[in-house]
Amino acid sequence: MAKNNKALHIAGKIIAPGTDTRINIETTQLYTNNPVHMPIRVFHGKEKGPILLVCAAIHGDELVGIEAIRRLMQDPRLKNICGTLIAVPIVNHLAFIHRSRYLPDRRDLNRFFPGIETGSLASRIAHKFMTEVVEHATHIIDLHTAGVHRTNFPQIRTNIDDAENLAMAKAFGLPMVLNSELIEGSLRYSAGQLGKHAITYEGGEALRLREDYIKPALQGVINVMAYLGMLKDAESPPLLVPTIANSTLWVRADADGMLNNEVALGAHVKQGQLLGTINDPMGDMSHRILSPINGIVVGAATIPLVHQGEALYHIASFRKVSSVAQKIDDLRTFIETQ
């Protein structure tokens, strides 16, 4: 027999079981003395279960996760969930309103967790998010895109040494999981220090909304909720059984110039295969970029103007690349038919 849920206390508010509650958490103030709020929405089920935090826009120019969470909050099944969903579409409002990855002081919020109440602007916002929101969660899905002028093929990044992290990553249902090192100061690192289970979705590019990145993010969150037993009578099996990458590497430019790209994001490439060519505008130089390994292109630069040393192609290595390539085709079919 299911156990009844208890009231939840977030940011000074008491949230009763069986309610859908909106809360504005003040994170900082503008120099005009106007407060800046972080709106969150809490779907607190009548029955006890996991507390899942789904958040986006820790980097203010990453929009895919915001749209995925907006659509998630419209799902009628959330009215009768087991456990609790805490939805935070925009964590970093100051960066969001400036269409920037960074806060106004040029700091990356995802390097300042868990934060300090009396620290820098980034540290204070991180501390507020950790103490008012993250500490309540048992599981976390953090939605991201690539940085500016780059794009990522849909993927999950997590520390697979944590069995529950790996289970969540598999349940998400993407073709590949990257065993990603924990970076001190990141949300995922700080959440892990508190015993929370956390995975990161990466898909798409900054300041862009595309269905082929939004749909996998939304379906993946729903898949994880089904795995956690939060959705009653859910028929949401994982879309795919993912393959875990052995390693990844960035292929960098050995010359300056304009890049003529030869491979698509998500492409299966072989060692020695031509990825692109860098040409100088005067036509005196042409430099071929070859893949150093067999793998899948999971990330790439999006503008053709490159400097020597710039990261151009992110390639993941797998024991059996062909099986991953087939799963990528399956994912594309899913996106096209939804």
N, C-alpha and C positions, 0 to 999 in steps of 0.2 A: 504493500500500500504506500502510495506517495506521501512524503512528509510535507506538511504545510511550510511555506516560506515565512521568514521573519522580516520585519521592517528593516529597511536599509537606510543608513545615515550617510548622506553625501553633502558636503559643503554646507553643513548646518541645517539641511532639510531632512525630514523624516519621510521616507518613501514607502508607502504601504504596499503589501503584496497585491498583485492583480491590477496595478496601475501603470499608466504611461505618463511619465513626468518629464517636464522640461526644466532645466536649471541653467542659469547664467552664472558662471564663476568668474569673478573679477581677477584678472591676471596681472594687470598693470594699469598705468594711466598715461595718457598722452601729455605732452608738455603744455597743452591747453587746459589741463586739469580734468579732462573728460576720461571716464573709465573705459578700459578695454575689457570686454567680456569674452569668455569661451563658452558658447552654448553647448550643452550636452543634453542627450535624451536618454532616459532610463526606462526600459521595458522590464518591469519587475514582476515576474510570474507568481502565480499563487502557490505553485509547487516548488519545492527546493531543488536546486541544481547548480551547475557551474555559473560563474559570473564572467561573462565574456566581454572584454573591451575591444571594440573595433574603432580604430582611429586613423586619421589621414591628415595630410598637410602639416606635418611637423616641419617640412620645407614648404614655404608658402606658395611656390609656383607649381606644385605637384597637384594637379586637378583631378586625375583619374579616380583616386580614392574618394574624393569628395562626392563625385557623382555616383559611385558605387554605393556609398553609404546612404545617399539621398534615396536611391531606389530601394535599398534594403529596408529603410524605415517605412516604406509604403506597403510592405508585405503584410497582408492581413493575418498571417500565421503568428506574427509577433504579439498579437493580443492574447494569446493563450500558450505562451512558452513555459517550459520548465526551467527554472533558474532565472538568470538576469542577463539582459543585453545592455551594455553601456555604449552608446553610439556618440562619437565625437568627430564630426565631419572635418572640422578645422581646428587643429591644435594651436597653430602659430598665426594668429590673426594679424599681427603687425606686419609680418612678412607677406601674408596673403593680400592685404590691401595695397601693398607696394609691388605686387606681382613678382616677388623676389624669393629666392631660396633662403636668404639670410634675413636676420633681424636688422633694424636700422643701424645698429652698431657693428654690422658686418659679421656677427657671430653666427655659427651654425648651431641651432638649438639642439640638434641630435649629437652634439659633443659635450653637452653640459648637464646631462642627467647623472645623478638624481637631483642636482642643484643644491643651492644654499639660499636660505630665506633672505639673507642680507648681502648676497653676492651681486654679480653683474646682472644686467637685464635678462640675458639668456638664462643665467643660473636661477634667478627668481621665478621666471615662468616655468622652468623645468621643475623646480621644487613644488610650485603650486599644483602642477599637473600630477606629479608623483603622489603628493600627500592627499589631494582632494579626489583623485580619480584612480590612478594606477594601483594604489594600495588596496583598493576594494576588489580588484579583479583576481580571478584564478587563472584565466587564459587571456592571451592578447593576440590580436591580428593587427599589424601595423602596415598600412597601405602606402606604397611609394611609387614614384616613377624614376627614370634616370634624371641626371642633372641636365642643365641647359646645354643644348647642342649635342645631346646624345639621346639614344633610345634603347630600351631594354625589351627583349622578348619576354612574355609572361613567365615568371619563375618564382619559386619560393626559396628564401634564404633562412637558414636557421642553424642552430647548433644541434646536430643529430645525436650527440652523446647523451642528450636528455631524451629518454624514450617517449615521453608525452609530446615533446616538440616534434619528433619524427612522425609520430602518429597523426598529429594535426597537419603536418606538411603533406603526408600521404593522402589524408582525407580531403585536402583542398582540391586535389584532382588535376594538377598541371603535369605536363610531360616531364619536367625536370625539377629537382631539388638541389640547390647548391649548399654544401656544407660550409657555411660561412662563419669565419672567426668572429668572436664577440669583440667589438671595439669599445674600449672603456669610454664612458661618457654617452654612449648611445642608449636609447630607450630599452632596446633588447638586452643589453648588458645589465643595466640597472634593474630591470624587471627580474632578470635571472638571479641577481643577488638577493632579491626578496622571495625567491622560490616560485616566481610566476613562470608559466609556460608561454613562450612567445615565438611567433613566426613573422617574417616580413614578406609581403608580396611586392614584387618589382615588375612593372609593366608600363611601357609607353614612354613618353617624353614630357618635359616640363611645358606648361602653358598650352597643352593640347588635350582635347577630348576626342577619343576614338573608340568606337564600339568594340574593336578587336582587343582592346585592353580593359574596357569597363566590364564587358560581359564575363570574362574569366574571373575578374575580381569579385563580382557580385555572386556568381555561382559558387565560387570557392568558399566564400564566407558561409553561404547557406549549407554547403557540404560539411563544413566544420561544425556548424551548429547541429546538423543531423548526427554527426559522429559523437558529439558531446551529449546527445539525448535531449536537446533543448526543443526540438520541433516534434510535436506529437504526430504520429502516423506519417512521418516524413518519408517520401519516396525520392530521396536525393542521394543515390550512391555516388561515390567519387567518379568524376568524369573519366579519369585515366589513372592507371597505377604508375606513379612517377619513377624515373630513374635518377639515382643519386650521382652527381658529378664527382669524378675522382679529384679533379683539380680544374682551375681556370687560369687563363693568362690574358693579358692585354698585348696586342700587337701594336707597336708604336711606329710612328713615321721616322724614317731615316733621312728624310729630306724635307725641304720646305716647298710649297707649291699648291696646286689645285688637284684634289683627289677625284679621279674617275672610278667610281665604285663598280665592282663586278659581281658582288654577292648580296643576297637578300638577308634580312634579319630572320633567324631561325633556320638558315641554310645548313645543310650537312656539307662540310668541307673536308678535303683530304690534305695530308701533309704535302707541301709543295704546290698546292693549288693557288692560282692567281686570285687574290682578294680585291686588288685595285691597283691603280697606277697613279703616281704623283708626277705631274708635269709642271714645269715652270712656265710662266706666261709668255716668255720670249721663244719658247720652243727649243731651248738648248739642252734641256735635261728631261729625261723620262725615267722614273724609278719604279720598278715593279715590286709590289708587296705580296709576298708569298706566305701561305699559312705554315707555321712551324710544326703543327700537329694535326692529327685527325680530330674532328670535333664538330660542335654546333656553335654557330654564331649567336650568342645570347645578348650581345650589346654592340652598339656601333655609334660612331660619330654621325651627325646628321647634316653638317655643313661641309662643303668641299675645300674650304680654305684651311690649310693645315701648316703647323710649324713642326720643325724637327723635334722629335721626342714626344709629340702629342699622341694620346691614346686613340686608336682608330677602330679596332675590332676586339671585342671581348669574346674569347672562345672557350667553351667548356669541353673538357675531355671526359669520355665515358668508355667503359669496357666494351660495350657493343653500341656503337653510334647509330647503326642502321635501325635498331629497335626504337631509339629515341626519335629518329626522323619520322618513323611511321606514326608515333604518338603525336608529333607535331602536326602531321596531316590530319589526324583525327580531331585535334583541337580546332584547327581551321574549319573543318566541316561543321563542328558544333557551333562555332561563332556564326557561320553563314546561315545556319538553319534556325537559329533562335530568333 
